[in-house]
């Protein structure tokens, strides 16, 4: 759940900060009293902090991911988490839990920075991504 909440908070923060920090949008809708002025810069950070806190509070009751619980040796909690996330019976959850235990409960090993360039599939994907980013930057899509 840690990676899900981190990604969720990042996306919410980016969207809200981008919208609240746009002086053109604020002036067009007469919100320049609230946002978009030099004197009110701290409100952008305040809104951002409030939303981050709100999302964090909503994530507290969510159970941890089954793979995280398995890596900590908490099989019973992992089973409850599987039932919660998948909406399946205890018998079906035991099958999923056994499959996780057979793979060591860890899934695939994460690829490191230099591992990207040693694996052909990762290298091709990275080069395509870098090419797209470079093209977007050079053609002015990413800028003003």
Secondary structure by P-SEA (a helix, b strand, c coil): caaaaaaaaaaaaaaaaaaaacaaaaaaaccccccccccaaaaaaaaaaaaaaaaaaaaccccccaaaaaaacaaaaaaaaaaaaacccaaaaaaaaaaaaaacccccccccaaaaaacaaaaaaaaaaaaaaaaaaaaccccc
